Amino acid sequence: MSRLAATLFISLDGVVESPEKWSFPYWNDEIGKFKHDETFSSDALLLGRVTYEGFAASWPGRKDPEGFADRFNNIPKHVATRTPRKLEWNNSHVLKGDITAKVSKLKQQTGKDILIHGSPGLIRSLMPHHVIDEYRLLVYPIILGRGKRLFDETSQANLKLVESKTYDTGVVKLVYHPASKPATEIVPKQK
């Protein structure tokens, strides 16, 4: 069974929207290595429709000497969408019906990680069902003030920090696993 890992670029104020507009000034070889290793240790991508459309518009045709683009373009891509349409990007598949059940089935079929890139709405929809095994957040030292955020007022989770690393550009990698009890089962201590 594989792990389902949500991997996101996120600002200090929780914005995950359009990281291509604000993350590049902080990019360095360390972050590049992390993203390379992460991609090559996965079997599939799980994407929401909006993230899929953005990736499908920018990734096909890219090349690089490390083979990252080839890997990204050829890896199976599973798209959670309520508005199914023909998916043009190589090796893309629509997930229809109960997304949580489909994701659970995907986790049983592969051996390596399945990565959710971006897709905050998809992540929030899966959180209550406890199918996400790991949250990998690259926190950027920037406050954007507006934009789609990863978590909203409906999000609840009890997470345990399992790894942290600060990169030279000020980006901090935080890796969380779900804690033993979901947040909805935790009773606050009485004073």
Helices and strands as residue ranges (DSSP letters): E 4-11, G 19-21, G 24-26, H 29-40, E 42-48, H 49-58, H 68-74, E 77-80, E 92-95, H 99-109, E 113-117, H 120-126, G 127-129, E 134-140, E 159-166, E 172-178, G 183-185
